[in-house]
Amino acid sequence: MDYAPKPISKMTLILFPVVLTLVVGLLVPEATPLISMLMLGNLLKMSGVVDRLSKAAENEIINIATLFLGLAIGSTMSAAAFLNLDTGKIMILGLFAFVLDTVAGLLFGKLMCVISGGKINPLIGAAGISAFPMAGRLAAKTANDEDPDNFILMHAMGANTAGQLGSVIAGGILLSVVSKMLGV
């Protein structure tokens, strides 16, 4: 696939997280906390004003938060509550969702390839799931293994990022619908 990098202004890079947070906040308020934290990281990095805080958020803070989250969840989970049939069903449903999502992405990528006259690599569709950044990396590596001149990393990461943002928005919509159905 052809890749022609275009310069993006600093103002655009700073406004993107702000505008996206506002739009998602207005359309899907339930998704606002998650998308705003995701966009805060982008804003810290792109502003260039709080370089030390940005680096801390990328490294130490995320590692500590992950550790404490794992400890908090793990300490409240007993083996009897985790090792049961319901947990197995949820794991199987998750695996099925990933497989179905990847297959649907590949099929849509194939459709885009046919429509574009072969200009779009169908592997881009497989990168559209929200498993960031591994889905994009895997799609790019697979394409490169097949043809060493095939470099689709930027395209795959774009689709991967879109899948991640779409998942957050879809999750917010789902929360909104379910909470309204339950009257919460």
DRENDO-1510 file (C-alpha; in Angstrom, 1 decimal, always signed):
<recs>
REC; n; res; u; v; w
REC; 1; MET; +0.0; +0.0; +0.0 .
REC; 2; ASP; +1.2; +3.5; -0.7 .
REC; 3; TYR; +2.0; +5.7; +2.2 .
REC; 4; ALA; +2.4; +9.4; +1.8 .
REC; 5; PRO; +2.9; +11.0; +5.2 .
REC; 6; LYS; +1.3; +14.4; +5.4 .
REC; 7; PRO; +2.3; +17.0; +8.0 .
REC; 8; ILE; -0.2; +17.6; +10.7 .
REC; 9; SER; -0.2; +20.9; +12.5 .
REC; 10; LYS; +0.5; +21.1; +16.2 .
REC; 11; MET; -2.8; +22.9; +16.7 .
REC; 12; THR; -4.6; +19.9; +15.1 .
REC; 13; LEU; -2.7; +17.5; +17.3 .
REC; 14; ILE; -3.8; +19.5; +20.4 .
REC; 15; LEU; -7.4; +20.1; +19.4 .
REC; 16; PHE; -8.1; +16.4; +18.4 .
REC; 17; PRO; -8.2; +15.0; +22.0 .
REC; 18; VAL; -10.2; +18.0; +23.2 .
REC; 19; VAL; -12.8; +17.9; +20.4 .
REC; 20; LEU; -13.1; +14.1; +20.5 .
REC; 21; THR; -13.7; +14.2; +24.3 .
REC; 22; LEU; -16.4; +16.9; +23.9 .
REC; 23; VAL; -18.2; +15.1; +21.0 .
REC; 24; VAL; -18.2; +11.8; +22.8 .
REC; 25; GLY; -19.3; +13.5; +26.0 .
REC; 26; LEU; -22.3; +15.0; +24.3 .
REC; 27; LEU; -23.2; +11.9; +22.3 .
REC; 28; VAL; -22.4; +9.2; +24.8 .
REC; 29; PRO; -22.0; +10.6; +28.3 .
REC; 30; GLU; -21.4; +7.1; +29.8 .
REC; 31; ALA; -18.2; +6.7; +27.8 .
REC; 32; THR; -16.8; +10.1; +28.8 .
REC; 33; PRO; -14.6; +9.0; +31.7 .
REC; 34; LEU; -12.9; +6.3; +29.6 .
REC; 35; ILE; -12.4; +8.4; +26.5 .
REC; 36; SER; -11.3; +11.5; +28.4 .
REC; 37; MET; -8.6; +9.6; +30.2 .
REC; 38; LEU; -7.4; +8.1; +26.9 .
REC; 39; MET; -7.4; +11.6; +25.3 .
REC; 40; LEU; -5.7; +13.2; +28.4 .
REC; 41; GLY; -2.6; +11.1; +27.6 .
REC; 42; ASN; -2.7; +12.3; +24.0 .
REC; 43; LEU; -3.1; +15.9; +25.1 .
REC; 44; LEU; -0.2; +15.6; +27.6 .
REC; 45; LYS; +2.1; +14.2; +25.0 .
REC; 46; MET; +1.1; +16.5; +22.1 .
REC; 47; SER; +1.1; +19.8; +24.1 .
REC; 48; GLY; +4.8; +19.4; +24.9 .
REC; 49; VAL; +4.3; +21.6; +27.9 .
REC; 50; VAL; +4.3; +18.9; +30.6 .
REC; 51; ASP; +7.0; +16.6; +29.2 .
REC; 52; ARG; +7.9; +15.1; +32.6 .
REC; 53; LEU; +4.3; +14.4; +33.4 .
REC; 54; SER; +3.7; +12.8; +30.0 .
REC; 55; LYS; +6.7; +10.5; +30.4 .
REC; 56; ALA; +5.6; +9.6; +33.9 .
REC; 57; ALA; +2.1; +8.8; +32.7 .
REC; 58; GLU; +3.6; +6.6; +29.9 .
REC; 59; ASN; +5.8; +4.7; +32.3 .
REC; 60; GLU; +5.6; +4.8; +36.1 .
REC; 61; ILE; +2.0; +5.9; +36.6 .
REC; 62; ILE; +0.6; +3.3; +34.2 .
REC; 63; ASN; +2.7; +0.6; +35.7 .
REC; 64; ILE; +1.6; +1.5; +39.2 .
REC; 65; ALA; -2.0; +1.8; +38.2 .
REC; 66; THR; -1.9; -1.6; +36.5 .
REC; 67; LEU; -0.3; -3.2; +39.5 .
REC; 68; PHE; -2.8; -1.7; +42.0 .
REC; 69; LEU; -5.8; -2.6; +39.7 .
REC; 70; GLY; -4.5; -6.2; +39.5 .
REC; 71; LEU; -4.0; -6.4; +43.2 .
REC; 72; ALA; -7.4; -4.9; +44.0 .
REC; 73; ILE; -9.3; -7.2; +41.7 .
REC; 74; GLY; -7.2; -10.2; +42.5 .
REC; 75; SER; -7.5; -9.8; +46.2 .
REC; 76; THR; -11.3; -9.7; +46.1 .
REC; 77; MET; -11.5; -12.7; +43.8 .
REC; 78; SER; -11.8; -16.2; +45.4 .
REC; 79; ALA; -10.9; -19.3; +43.5 .
REC; 80; ALA; -14.5; -20.5; +43.9 .
REC; 81; ALA; -15.8; -17.4; +42.3 .
REC; 82; PHE; -13.3; -17.4; +39.4 .
REC; 83; LEU; -13.0; -21.1; +38.6 .
REC; 84; ASN; -16.6; -21.9; +37.7 .
REC; 85; LEU; -18.7; -22.6; +34.6 .
REC; 86; ASP; -19.9; -18.9; +34.2 .
REC; 87; THR; -16.3; -17.7; +34.0 .
REC; 88; GLY; -15.5; -20.3; +31.4 .
REC; 89; LYS; -18.6; -19.2; +29.4 .
REC; 90; ILE; -17.5; -15.6; +29.5 .
REC; 91; MET; -14.0; -16.6; +28.3 .
REC; 92; ILE; -15.4; -18.6; +25.4 .
REC; 93; LEU; -17.7; -15.7; +24.4 .
REC; 94; GLY; -14.7; -13.3; +24.5 .
REC; 95; LEU; -12.7; -15.7; +22.3 .
REC; 96; PHE; -15.6; -16.0; +19.9 .
REC; 97; ALA; -16.0; -12.2; +19.8 .
REC; 98; PHE; -12.3; -11.8; +18.9 .
REC; 99; VAL; -12.5; -14.4; +16.2 .
REC; 100; LEU; -15.7; -13.0; +14.8 .
REC; 101; ASP; -14.4; -9.5; +14.9 .
REC; 102; THR; -11.2; -10.5; +13.1 .
REC; 103; VAL; -13.0; -12.5; +10.4 .
REC; 104; ALA; -15.5; -9.7; +9.8 .
REC; 105; GLY; -12.6; -7.2; +9.6 .
REC; 106; LEU; -10.8; -9.4; +7.0 .
REC; 107; LEU; -14.0; -9.7; +5.0 .
REC; 108; PHE; -14.6; -6.0; +5.0 .
REC; 109; GLY; -11.0; -5.4; +4.2 .
REC; 110; LYS; -11.4; -7.8; +1.2 .
REC; 111; LEU; -14.5; -5.8; +0.1 .
REC; 112; MET; -12.5; -2.6; +0.4 .
REC; 113; CYS; -9.7; -4.2; -1.6 .
REC; 114; VAL; -12.1; -5.1; -4.4 .
REC; 115; ILE; -13.8; -1.7; -4.4 .
REC; 116; SER; -10.4; +0.1; -4.4 .
REC; 117; GLY; -9.0; -2.0; -7.3 .
REC; 118; GLY; -6.4; -3.7; -5.1 .
REC; 119; LYS; -5.1; -0.5; -3.5 .
REC; 120; ILE; -6.1; -1.5; +0.1 .
REC; 121; ASN; -4.5; -4.5; +1.8 .
REC; 122; PRO; -7.3; -6.7; +3.4 .
REC; 123; LEU; -5.1; -7.2; +6.5 .
REC; 124; ILE; -6.0; -3.7; +7.5 .
REC; 125; GLY; -9.4; -5.0; +8.4 .
REC; 126; ALA; -8.0; -7.5; +10.8 .
REC; 127; ALA; -6.2; -4.6; +12.6 .
REC; 128; GLY; -9.5; -2.9; +13.3 .
REC; 129; ILE; -10.2; -4.7; +16.6 .
REC; 130; SER; -9.6; -2.9; +19.8 .
REC; 131; ALA; -6.6; -5.1; +20.9 .
REC; 132; PHE; -4.2; -2.2; +20.8 .
REC; 133; PRO; -1.4; -2.3; +19.7 .
REC; 134; MET; -0.9; -6.0; +19.1 .
REC; 135; ALA; -3.6; -6.3; +16.3 .
REC; 136; GLY; -2.0; -3.6; +14.3 .
REC; 137; ARG; +1.5; -5.0; +14.8 .
REC; 138; LEU; +0.5; -8.5; +14.0 .
REC; 139; ALA; -1.3; -7.4; +10.7 .
REC; 140; ALA; +1.8; -5.4; +9.7 .
REC; 141; LYS; +4.1; -8.3; +10.5 .
REC; 142; THR; +2.0; -10.8; +8.6 .
REC; 143; ALA; +1.9; -8.5; +5.6 .
REC; 144; ASN; +5.7; -8.0; +5.8 .
REC; 145; ASP; +6.3; -11.7; +6.1 .
REC; 146; GLU; +4.4; -12.4; +2.9 .
REC; 147; ASP; +6.1; -9.6; +1.0 .
REC; 148; PRO; +9.1; -7.8; +2.5 .
REC; 149; ASP; +8.3; -4.7; +0.5 .
REC; 150; ASN; +4.8; -4.6; +2.0 .
REC; 151; PHE; +4.9; -2.0; +4.8 .
REC; 152; ILE; +1.4; -1.4; +6.2 .
REC; 153; LEU; +2.2; -0.5; +9.9 .
REC; 154; MET; +0.9; +3.0; +9.7 .
REC; 155; HIS; -2.3; +1.9; +8.0 .
REC; 156; ALA; -2.8; -1.0; +10.4 .
REC; 157; MET; -2.2; +1.2; +13.5 .
REC; 158; GLY; -4.7; +3.8; +12.1 .
REC; 159; ALA; -7.3; +1.0; +11.8 .
REC; 160; ASN; -6.3; -0.3; +15.2 .
REC; 161; THR; -6.8; +3.1; +16.9 .
REC; 162; ALA; -10.1; +3.6; +15.2 .
REC; 163; GLY; -11.2; +0.2; +16.5 .
REC; 164; GLN; -10.2; +1.2; +20.0 .
REC; 165; LEU; -12.1; +4.4; +19.9 .
REC; 166; GLY; -15.1; +2.7; +18.3 .
REC; 167; SER; -15.1; +0.1; +21.2 .
REC; 168; VAL; -15.1; +2.8; +23.8 .
REC; 169; ILE; -18.0; +4.6; +22.1 .
REC; 170; ALA; -19.9; +1.3; +21.5 .
REC; 171; GLY; -19.4; +0.4; +25.2 .
REC; 172; GLY; -20.8; +3.7; +26.3 .
REC; 173; ILE; -23.8; +3.2; +24.0 .
REC; 174; LEU; -24.3; -0.3; +25.4 .
REC; 175; LEU; -24.1; +1.0; +29.0 .
REC; 176; SER; -26.6; +3.7; +28.2 .
REC; 177; VAL; -29.1; +1.3; +26.5 .
REC; 178; VAL; -28.8; -1.3; +29.3 .
REC; 179; SER; -29.1; +1.3; +32.1 .
REC; 180; LYS; -32.3; +2.7; +30.4 .
REC; 181; MET; -33.7; -0.8; +30.0 .
REC; 182; LEU; -33.1; -1.6; +33.6 .
REC; 183; GLY; -34.4; +1.8; +34.8 .
REC; 184; VAL; -31.1; +2.6; +36.5 .
</recs>
